[in-house]
Amino acid sequence: MRRGLGHANDDVRSPCTKALDHLVDRDSYAALVAMVHDPSLQVQIHALHALACDRCKESEVPGGEEVLALALNSRRDDPDRHARAFAVELVGRFVHTAPEAPAGLVAARDGDCDPAVRKKAGWFAPGGTINRRMRPR
């Protein structure tokens, strides 16, 4: 799969990135993070989802400040609304552990040009339904 991430054809890179949502491990994590900058929007979206979603994982994977920085930048700068929505989900993963995450979510909730991105950001922002459910006890 890691070899497939470097393939010239995005029809190969996309399913490899999607599979890493379930199979990512410490050895493939950096390659998955790099796919956030892939020229294919579909590959970017699969990578953002894979980094954000813990439900699909078979093992624990790292996730640190470099991933949050990527998500915040994508949330703010990506021209595609789908990529911004998945970036919001990834930022939401850090909302209770990183001080810059809530501010990024509030900025998306209040200022994104797409209503679906604003809605999703509202779920993860302070006071939102997902935010309250994820709150540490």
Protein Blocks (a to p, Z undefined) as FASTA:
>chain_A
ZZmmmpmblklmmmmmmmmmmmgcfklmmmmmmmmmpfblklmmmmmmmmmmmklpcbdc
dddfklmmmmmmmmmmmmbfklmmmmmmmmmmmmmmcfklmmmmmmmmmmpcbfklmmmm
mmmmghiaklmmmpcZZ
